[in-house]
Amino acid sequence: MVLTTAELIGALQHEVNILVHLAGKLDATSVDYRPTPKQRSSIELLRYLSLMGPGLLSAAVTGTFDRDAWGAKARAAESKSLAELIQEIEGQKAFYAETLGALSDADFRTELDMFGTRTTRGAFIVNMVLGGHAAYRTQLFCYLKACGREELGTSNLWRGVDPPSA
């Protein structure tokens, strides 16, 4: 694998840090923001993100996507508050370290067929889990900007920190 296991864990934990940082910027106005009627609201996006990474990583490890388990977790997420979702997402750092830390290099090279695509476990994790985090945190960032959070910038999106004062 191009990344070491430690680098992959670090990258996913960094994504969690950014997501938690951005989620903490939501307020009463932006939490229910929805760009169009058919798109997720900010809180719905966080509900999805509370299960996306761990759910897809579990699928990669087992080699099968458990739709029933996903559905149950999605239903449970529907009633969670913003604070509960942020706490749950924060907990993903430990889950990533434990789950990925248990895999060998050979495990990452194991082929699997997921969602109709044949790939390696490592490529699936990088493309779907790591890539998913980057994509959806960018979506949340755009939602915040659309809600008037003009002070947010590059450091918020890529580092998960507020920019230094001018």
TORPA-4810 file (N, C-alpha, C, O; in nm, 3 decimals):
<nodes>
NODE_1_0.084_-0.117_0.000_0.000_0.000_0.000_0.089_0.124_0.000_0.197_0.124_0.059_M
NODE_2_0.044_0.227_-0.066_0.122_0.349_-0.076_0.135_0.416_0.061_0.242_0.466_0.096_V
NODE_3_0.029_0.416_0.137_0.031_0.470_0.273_0.067_0.360_0.371_0.034_0.243_0.348_L
NODE_4_0.133_0.396_0.477_0.150_0.299_0.585_0.019_0.296_0.663_-0.065_0.385_0.650_T
NODE_5_0.002_0.194_0.743_-0.118_0.186_0.825_-0.128_0.308_0.917_-0.235_0.366_0.933_T
NODE_6_-0.016_0.346_0.976_-0.016_0.462_1.065_-0.054_0.590_0.990_-0.126_0.674_1.044_A
NODE_7_-0.008_0.605_0.867_-0.043_0.723_0.787_-0.192_0.724_0.754_-0.256_0.829_0.758_E
NODE_8_-0.248_0.608_0.721_-0.391_0.599_0.691_-0.474_0.631_0.814_-0.571_0.706_0.807_L
NODE_9_-0.435_0.575_0.927_-0.505_0.607_1.052_-0.496_0.757_1.079_-0.597_0.820_1.112_I
NODE_10_-0.378_0.813_1.065_-0.359_0.956_1.087_-0.443_1.041_0.993_-0.500_1.142_1.035_G
NODE_11_-0.452_1.002_0.867_-0.531_1.077_0.770_-0.679_1.073_0.806_-0.748_1.175_0.798_A
NODE_12_-0.728_0.956_0.846_-0.869_0.947_0.884_-0.897_1.022_1.014_-1.002_1.085_1.027_L
NODE_13_-0.806_1.016_1.108_-0.825_1.090_1.232_-0.821_1.240_1.207_-0.893_1.316_1.272_Q
NODE_14_-0.739_1.284_1.113_-0.736_1.424_1.075_-0.869_1.465_1.013_-0.921_1.573_1.042_H
NODE_15_-0.926_1.380_0.929_-1.057_1.409_0.870_-1.163_1.423_0.979_-1.249_1.511_0.971_E
NODE_16_-1.157_1.337_1.079_-1.251_1.346_1.190_-1.233_1.480_1.262_-1.331_1.546_1.296_V
NODE_17_-1.108_1.520_1.287_-1.082_1.648_1.353_-1.141_1.764_1.274_-1.202_1.854_1.332_N
NODE_18_-1.123_1.763_1.143_-1.178_1.870_1.059_-1.330_1.870_1.066_-1.392_1.976_1.080_I
NODE_19_-1.388_1.753_1.056_-1.534_1.743_1.059_-1.590_1.792_1.192_-1.689_1.865_1.195_L
NODE_20_-1.528_1.753_1.302_-1.572_1.799_1.434_-1.558_1.951_1.444_-1.646_2.018_1.498_V
NODE_21_-1.448_2.004_1.394_-1.427_2.149_1.394_-1.538_2.220_1.316_-1.597_2.316_1.365_H
NODE_22_-1.566_2.172_1.196_-1.669_2.235_1.114_-1.808_2.218_1.175_-1.888_2.311_1.174_L
NODE_23_-1.837_2.101_1.228_-1.967_2.077_1.289_-1.989_2.171_1.408_-2.101_2.214_1.435_A
NODE_24_-1.881_2.202_1.476_-1.889_2.295_1.588_-1.923_2.438_1.545_-1.954_2.522_1.630_G
NODE_25_-1.916_2.466_1.417_-1.949_2.599_1.364_-2.098_2.612_1.333_-2.146_2.721_1.305_K
NODE_26_-2.171_2.500_1.338_-2.315_2.505_1.309_-2.387_2.577_1.423_-2.350_2.564_1.540_L
NODE_27_-2.490_2.652_1.387_-2.573_2.719_1.486_-2.720_2.691_1.453_-2.750_2.611_1.365_D
NODE_28_-2.809_2.755_1.525_-2.952_2.729_1.508_-3.000_2.753_1.366_-3.092_2.687_1.318_A
NODE_29_-2.938_2.847_1.297_-2.977_2.877_1.159_-2.920_2.776_1.061_-2.992_2.726_0.974_T
NODE_30_-2.792_2.745_1.075_-2.726_2.660_0.977_-2.748_2.510_0.997_-2.727_2.433_0.904_S
NODE_31_-2.789_2.467_1.115_-2.805_2.324_1.140_-2.916_2.264_1.052_-2.908_2.147_1.015_V
NODE_32_-3.016_2.343_1.019_-3.124_2.294_0.934_-3.113_2.341_0.790_-3.205_2.320_0.710_D
NODE_33_-3.002_2.406_0.755_-2.983_2.456_0.619_-2.985_2.341_0.519_-2.923_2.237_0.541_Y
NODE_34_-3.058_2.361_0.410_-3.070_2.263_0.303_-3.064_2.342_0.172_-3.153_2.423_0.146_R
NODE_35_-2.961_2.319_0.088_-2.947_2.400_-0.034_-3.065_2.388_-0.130_-3.108_2.487_-0.190_P
NODE_36_-3.117_2.270_-0.144_-3.235_2.248_-0.229_-3.323_2.146_-0.156_-3.276_2.075_-0.068_T
NODE_37_-3.450_2.140_-0.191_-3.541_2.049_-0.120_-3.498_1.902_-0.118_-3.532_1.830_-0.025_P
NODE_38_-3.425_1.858_-0.219_-3.389_1.716_-0.227_-3.250_1.686_-0.171_-3.207_1.570_-0.172_K
NODE_39_-3.179_1.787_-0.122_-3.047_1.764_-0.063_-3.060_1.749_0.088_-3.156_1.798_0.149_Q
NODE_40_-2.961_1.682_0.148_-2.959_1.669_0.293_-2.940_1.806_0.358_-2.874_1.894_0.303_R
NODE_41_-2.999_1.822_0.475_-2.972_1.940_0.556_-2.837_1.918_0.626_-2.781_1.809_0.619_S
NODE_42_-2.786_2.020_0.691_-2.659_2.008_0.764_-2.666_1.897_0.867_-2.575_1.815_0.877_S
NODE_43_-2.774_1.892_0.946_-2.786_1.790_1.050_-2.801_1.652_0.987_-2.747_1.554_1.040_I
NODE_44_-2.872_1.642_0.877_-2.884_1.513_0.808_-2.749_1.468_0.754_-2.718_1.349_0.756_E
NODE_45_-2.670_1.561_0.705_-2.536_1.529_0.657_-2.451_1.474_0.771_-2.380_1.375_0.753_L
NODE_46_-2.458_1.537_0.888_-2.383_1.486_1.003_-2.434_1.350_1.049_-2.356_1.265_1.092_L
NODE_47_-2.564_1.329_1.040_-2.619_1.197_1.075_-2.560_1.091_0.983_-2.521_0.983_1.027_R
NODE_48_-2.552_1.123_0.855_-2.491_1.029_0.760_-2.344_1.008_0.793_-2.295_0.895_0.793_Y
NODE_49_-2.274_1.115_0.822_-2.131_1.105_0.851_-2.103_1.032_0.982_-1.992_0.982_1.003_L
NODE_50_-2.201_1.025_1.069_-2.181_0.951_1.193_-2.174_0.801_1.169_-2.125_0.726_1.254_S
NODE_51_-2.221_0.757_1.054_-2.216_0.613_1.024_-2.140_0.578_0.897_-2.103_0.462_0.878_L
NODE_52_-2.117_0.674_0.808_-2.053_0.646_0.679_-1.917_0.579_0.694_-1.898_0.467_0.646_M
NODE_53_-1.823_0.646_0.758_-1.687_0.592_0.768_-1.680_0.458_0.839_-1.627_0.362_0.784_G
NODE_54_-1.734_0.451_0.961_-1.730_0.321_1.031_-1.806_0.211_0.958_-1.763_0.095_0.957_P
NODE_55_-1.918_0.246_0.898_-1.996_0.146_0.825_-1.923_0.092_0.704_-1.923_-0.029_0.679_G
NODE_56_-1.861_0.181_0.627_-1.787_0.137_0.509_-1.659_0.064_0.547_-1.621_-0.032_0.481_L
NODE_57_-1.593_0.110_0.654_-1.473_0.039_0.698_-1.507_-0.101_0.746_-1.435_-0.197_0.716_L
NODE_58_-1.615_-0.115_0.820_-1.659_-0.248_0.864_-1.690_-0.337_0.745_-1.657_-0.455_0.745_S
NODE_59_-1.753_-0.280_0.643_-1.782_-0.357_0.522_-1.653_-0.401_0.454_-1.644_-0.514_0.405_A
NODE_60_-1.555_-0.314_0.451_-1.427_-0.349_0.389_-1.358_-0.462_0.466_-1.300_-0.552_0.406_A
NODE_61_-1.366_-0.458_0.598_-1.300_-0.559_0.680_-1.369_-0.695_0.664_-1.302_-0.798_0.652_V
NODE_62_-1.502_-0.695_0.664_-1.575_-0.822_0.654_-1.593_-0.868_0.510_-1.617_-0.986_0.485_T
NODE_63_-1.581_-0.775_0.416_-1.601_-0.809_0.276_-1.746_-0.808_0.233_-1.778_-0.849_0.121_G
NODE_64_-1.834_-0.761_0.320_-1.975_-0.755_0.286_-2.041_-0.635_0.352_-2.007_-0.599_0.465_T
NODE_65_-2.135_-0.574_0.282_-2.207_-0.459_0.334_-2.336_-0.508_0.397_-2.420_-0.568_0.330_F
NODE_66_-2.352_-0.484_0.526_-2.469_-0.529_0.601_-2.576_-0.419_0.597_-2.572_-0.326_0.677_D
NODE_67_-2.670_-0.431_0.504_-2.773_-0.329_0.486_-2.863_-0.316_0.609_-2.906_-0.205_0.643_R
NODE_68_-2.891_-0.427_0.675_-2.977_-0.421_0.793_-2.910_-0.344_0.906_-2.973_-0.261_0.972_D
NODE_69_-2.782_-0.370_0.929_-2.709_-0.299_1.034_-2.700_-0.151_1.000_-2.718_-0.065_1.087_A
NODE_70_-2.672_-0.120_0.873_-2.665_0.020_0.829_-2.799_0.089_0.853_-2.803_0.200_0.907_W
NODE_71_-2.907_0.024_0.814_-3.041_0.082_0.832_-3.073_0.107_0.978_-3.130_0.211_1.012_G
NODE_72_-3.037_0.014_1.065_-3.063_0.031_1.208_-2.984_0.148_1.263_-3.036_0.227_1.341_A
NODE_73_-2.858_0.161_1.222_-2.776_0.272_1.270_-2.827_0.405_1.213_-2.823_0.507_1.282_K
NODE_74_-2.874_0.404_1.091_-2.927_0.527_1.031_-3.055_0.570_1.103_-3.075_0.688_1.128_A
NODE_75_-3.140_0.475_1.137_-3.261_0.508_1.211_-3.227_0.562_1.350_-3.291_0.657_1.396_R
NODE_76_-3.128_0.503_1.415_-3.087_0.550_1.548_-3.030_0.692_1.540_-3.048_0.771_1.632_A
NODE_77_-2.961_0.723_1.432_-2.900_0.856_1.416_-3.004_0.965_1.396_-2.977_1.081_1.424_A
NODE_78_-3.122_0.928_1.347_-3.226_1.027_1.318_-3.268_1.108_1.440_-3.312_1.222_1.426_E
NODE_79_-3.256_1.050_1.558_-3.302_1.120_1.678_-3.188_1.187_1.755_-3.212_1.246_1.861_S
NODE_80_-3.066_1.180_1.704_-2.952_1.236_1.777_-2.940_1.386_1.755_-2.964_1.438_1.646_K
NODE_81_-2.902_1.452_1.861_-2.881_1.597_1.857_-2.745_1.627_1.794_-2.664_1.537_1.770_S
NODE_82_-2.723_1.754_1.767_-2.595_1.797_1.711_-2.481_1.758_1.805_-2.380_1.704_1.761_L
NODE_83_-2.497_1.784_1.934_-2.392_1.751_2.031_-2.364_1.601_2.034_-2.249_1.559_2.042_A
NODE_84_-2.469_1.520_2.028_-2.451_1.374_2.029_-2.379_1.327_1.903_-2.294_1.238_1.909_E
NODE_85_-2.413_1.387_1.790_-2.349_1.349_1.664_-2.202_1.387_1.664_-2.117_1.309_1.619_L
NODE_86_-2.171_1.505_1.714_-2.031_1.547_1.721_-1.952_1.452_1.810_-1.841_1.413_1.776_I
NODE_87_-2.009_1.414_1.922_-1.942_1.321_2.013_-1.921_1.185_1.946_-1.815_1.124_1.959_Q
NODE_88_-2.022_1.138_1.874_-2.010_1.010_1.805_-1.904_1.016_1.696_-1.825_0.923_1.680_E
NODE_89_-1.903_1.124_1.620_-1.802_1.139_1.515_-1.663_1.147_1.576_-1.569_1.088_1.523_I
NODE_90_-1.648_1.217_1.686_-1.519_1.225_1.756_-1.469_1.084_1.792_-1.350_1.057_1.787_E
NODE_91_-1.561_0.997_1.829_-1.526_0.860_1.866_-1.474_0.776_1.750_-1.418_0.669_1.772_G
NODE_92_-1.492_0.824_1.629_-1.443_0.749_1.514_-1.291_0.740_1.512_-1.235_0.647_1.453_Q
NODE_93_-1.224_0.835_1.574_-1.077_0.831_1.576_-1.027_0.701_1.639_-0.938_0.636_1.586_K
NODE_94_-1.085_0.663_1.751_-1.045_0.539_1.818_-1.085_0.418_1.735_-1.010_0.321_1.726_A
NODE_95_-1.203_0.423_1.675_-1.249_0.311_1.593_-1.154_0.288_1.475_-1.119_0.174_1.445_F
NODE_96_-1.113_0.396_1.409_-1.021_0.383_1.297_-0.888_0.324_1.341_-0.833_0.235_1.275_Y
NODE_97_-0.836_0.374_1.451_-0.706_0.325_1.500_-0.714_0.176_1.534_-0.626_0.099_1.496_A
NODE_98_-0.817_0.136_1.604_-0.832_-0.003_1.645_-0.856_-0.094_1.524_-0.791_-0.198_1.511_E
NODE_99_-0.947_-0.057_1.440_-0.986_-0.142_1.327_-0.874_-0.153_1.224_-0.840_-0.264_1.182_T
NODE_100_-0.816_-0.042_1.185_-0.709_-0.044_1.085_-0.580_-0.101_1.143_-0.504_-0.167_1.072_L
NODE_101_-0.556_-0.075_1.270_-0.436_-0.126_1.334_-0.431_-0.277_1.340_-0.324_-0.336_1.353_G
NODE_102_-0.547_-0.340_1.332_-0.554_-0.487_1.337_-0.529_-0.552_1.200_-0.517_-0.674_1.192_A
NODE_103_-0.520_-0.471_1.093_-0.502_-0.526_0.958_-0.354_-0.535_0.923_-0.274_-0.448_0.959_L
NODE_104_-0.319_-0.641_0.853_-0.182_-0.657_0.803_-0.171_-0.596_0.664_-0.272_-0.563_0.602_S
NODE_105_-0.049_-0.583_0.615_-0.030_-0.536_0.478_-0.101_-0.627_0.379_-0.160_-0.581_0.282_D
NODE_106_-0.096_-0.756_0.404_-0.164_-0.852_0.316_-0.315_-0.830_0.319_-0.381_-0.845_0.216_A
NODE_107_-0.369_-0.796_0.435_-0.513_-0.768_0.445_-0.553_-0.652_0.354_-0.657_-0.656_0.290_D
NODE_108_-0.469_-0.548_0.349_-0.500_-0.433_0.264_-0.496_-0.471_0.116_-0.566_-0.409_0.035_F
NODE_109_-0.417_-0.570_0.080_-0.406_-0.611_-0.060_-0.511_-0.714_-0.101_-0.522_-0.747_-0.219_R
NODE_110_-0.588_-0.764_-0.006_-0.691_-0.863_-0.035_-0.798_-0.802_-0.125_-0.844_-0.690_-0.102_T
NODE_111_-0.836_-0.877_-0.227_-0.939_-0.827_-0.319_-1.077_-0.851_-0.262_-1.101_-0.950_-0.192_E
NODE_112_-1.168_-0.758_-0.293_-1.307_-0.775_-0.255_-1.395_-0.715_-0.362_-1.351_-0.633_-0.443_L
NODE_113_-1.519_-0.757_-0.361_-1.618_-0.706_-0.455_-1.722_-0.632_-0.372_-1.799_-0.692_-0.299_D
NODE_114_-1.722_-0.500_-0.384_-1.811_-0.419_-0.304_-1.889_-0.325_-0.394_-1.831_-0.250_-0.473_M
NODE_115_-2.020_-0.328_-0.382_-2.109_-0.242_-0.459_-2.085_-0.259_-0.610_-2.094_-0.163_-0.686_F
NODE_116_-2.056_-0.382_-0.651_-2.039_-0.412_-0.792_-1.903_-0.378_-0.850_-1.884_-0.384_-0.971_G
NODE_117_-1.809_-0.341_-0.764_-1.675_-0.306_-0.810_-1.572_-0.396_-0.744_-1.573_-0.413_-0.622_T
NODE_118_-1.484_-0.452_-0.824_-1.376_-0.536_-0.772_-1.256_-0.446_-0.745_-1.213_-0.373_-0.834_R
NODE_119_-1.203_-0.452_-0.624_-1.091_-0.367_-0.584_-1.020_-0.434_-0.468_-1.060_-0.541_-0.423_T
NODE_120_-0.915_-0.372_-0.421_-0.850_-0.423_-0.300_-0.912_-0.354_-0.178_-0.972_-0.247_-0.189_T
NODE_121_-0.896_-0.417_-0.066_-0.947_-0.361_0.059_-0.885_-0.222_0.083_-0.956_-0.128_0.119_R
NODE_122_-0.755_-0.210_0.064_-0.688_-0.083_0.086_-0.739_0.026_-0.005_-0.764_0.138_0.040_G
NODE_123_-0.755_-0.004_-0.134_-0.806_0.096_-0.228_-0.949_0.136_-0.193_-0.984_0.253_-0.204_A
NODE_124_-1.030_0.041_-0.151_-1.167_0.071_-0.111_-1.168_0.167_0.008_-1.243_0.264_0.010_F
NODE_125_-1.084_0.139_0.107_-1.078_0.223_0.227_-1.033_0.365_0.191_-1.092_0.462_0.238_I
NODE_126_-0.931_0.376_0.108_-0.883_0.509_0.070_-0.987_0.582_-0.014_-1.016_0.699_0.012_V
NODE_127_-1.043_0.515_-0.114_-1.136_0.581_-0.205_-1.271_0.612_-0.141_-1.325_0.721_-0.160_N
NODE_128_-1.325_0.517_-0.067_-1.460_0.534_-0.014_-1.463_0.599_0.125_-1.545_0.687_0.149_M
NODE_129_-1.376_0.557_0.214_-1.381_0.609_0.351_-1.305_0.742_0.358_-1.362_0.844_0.397_V
NODE_130_-1.178_0.741_0.323_-1.099_0.865_0.328_-1.155_0.967_0.229_-1.174_1.084_0.264_L
NODE_131_-1.179_0.923_0.106_-1.236_1.014_0.005_-1.373_1.065_0.044_-1.406_1.181_0.019_G
NODE_132_-1.454_0.978_0.104_-1.587_1.019_0.150_-1.579_1.127_0.256_-1.655_1.224_0.252_G
NODE_133_-1.488_1.111_0.350_-1.470_1.214_0.452_-1.435_1.347_0.388_-1.495_1.450_0.421_H
NODE_134_-1.340_1.347_0.297_-1.297_1.472_0.234_-1.411_1.537_0.156_-1.429_1.658_0.161_A
NODE_135_-1.487_1.456_0.085_-1.597_1.510_0.005_-1.706_1.569_0.093_-1.751_1.681_0.069_A
NODE_136_-1.748_1.494_0.194_-1.860_1.540_0.275_-1.823_1.652_0.370_-1.908_1.734_0.403_Y
NODE_137_-1.699_1.658_0.416_-1.660_1.773_0.499_-1.656_1.898_0.414_-1.686_2.008_0.462_R
NODE_138_-1.620_1.884_0.286_-1.623_1.998_0.195_-1.767_2.045_0.174_-1.794_2.165_0.166_T
NODE_139_-1.858_1.949_0.164_-1.999_1.984_0.150_-2.047_2.062_0.274_-2.115_2.163_0.260_Q
NODE_140_-2.010_2.015_0.392_-2.049_2.085_0.514_-1.989_2.226_0.516_-2.055_2.322_0.555_L
NODE_141_-1.865_2.238_0.476_-1.799_2.369_0.468_-1.877_2.462_0.374_-1.900_2.578_0.408_F
NODE_142_-1.918_2.412_0.258_-1.994_2.493_0.163_-2.129_2.533_0.222_-2.176_2.645_0.199_C
NODE_143_-2.193_2.444_0.297_-2.319_2.478_0.364_-2.296_2.595_0.460_-2.373_2.691_0.462_Y
NODE_144_-2.189_2.585_0.540_-2.160_2.691_0.635_-2.135_2.824_0.564_-2.184_2.928_0.607_L
NODE_145_-2.060_2.820_0.455_-2.033_2.942_0.379_-2.164_2.999_0.323_-2.184_3.120_0.324_K
NODE_146_-2.252_2.912_0.274_-2.380_2.957_0.220_-2.468_3.019_0.328_-2.556_3.100_0.298_A
NODE_147_-2.444_2.982_0.453_-2.520_3.038_0.565_-2.456_3.166_0.619_-2.497_3.217_0.723_C
NODE_148_-2.357_3.219_0.548_-2.299_3.347_0.585_-2.174_3.342_0.670_-2.129_3.445_0.719_G
NODE_149_-2.116_3.224_0.688_-1.995_3.214_0.770_-1.874_3.254_0.686_-1.791_3.170_0.651_R
NODE_150_-1.865_3.382_0.655_-1.761_3.436_0.569_-1.622_3.427_0.629_-1.523_3.433_0.557_E
NODE_151_-1.613_3.414_0.762_-1.483_3.408_0.827_-1.413_3.274_0.807_-1.293_3.262_0.830_E
NODE_152_-1.488_3.174_0.764_-1.428_3.042_0.742_-1.344_3.044_0.615_-1.382_3.103_0.514_L
NODE_153_-1.230_2.979_0.622_-1.141_2.977_0.507_-1.066_2.847_0.493_-1.107_2.744_0.546_G
NODE_154_-0.957_2.853_0.421_-0.878_2.736_0.388_-0.834_2.657_0.511_-0.840_2.534_0.511_T
NODE_155_-0.790_2.726_0.615_-0.742_2.653_0.733_-0.855_2.578_0.802_-0.831_2.473_0.862_S
NODE_156_-0.977_2.630_0.796_-1.090_2.558_0.852_-1.118_2.430_0.774_-1.144_2.325_0.832_N
NODE_157_-1.113_2.441_0.643_-1.145_2.328_0.557_-1.036_2.222_0.553_-1.067_2.103_0.552_L
NODE_158_-0.911_2.262_0.552_-0.802_2.165_0.532_-0.727_2.127_0.659_-0.667_2.020_0.666_W
NODE_159_-0.730_2.215_0.759_-0.656_2.186_0.882_-0.747_2.167_1.001_-0.705_2.112_1.103_R
NODE_160_-0.873_2.213_0.989_-0.964_2.201_1.100_-0.936_2.297_1.213_-0.959_2.266_1.330_G
NODE_161_-0.884_2.414_1.178_-0.854_2.518_1.276_-0.899_2.654_1.221_-0.909_2.673_1.100_V
NODE_162_-0.925_2.745_1.312_-0.957_2.882_1.270_-0.831_2.948_1.219_-0.721_2.919_1.267_D
NODE_163_-0.846_3.037_1.120_-0.726_3.106_1.069_-0.670_3.199_1.176_-0.743_3.246_1.263_P
NODE_164_-0.540_3.225_1.168_-0.482_3.319_1.265_-0.541_3.460_1.245_-0.579_3.498_1.134_P
NODE_165_-0.547_3.533_1.353_-0.599_3.671_1.346_-0.505_3.756_1.262_-0.383_3.741_1.267_S
NODE_166_-0.564_3.844_1.185_-0.484_3.932_1.097_-0.411_4.038_1.175_-0.339_4.119_1.117_A
</nodes>
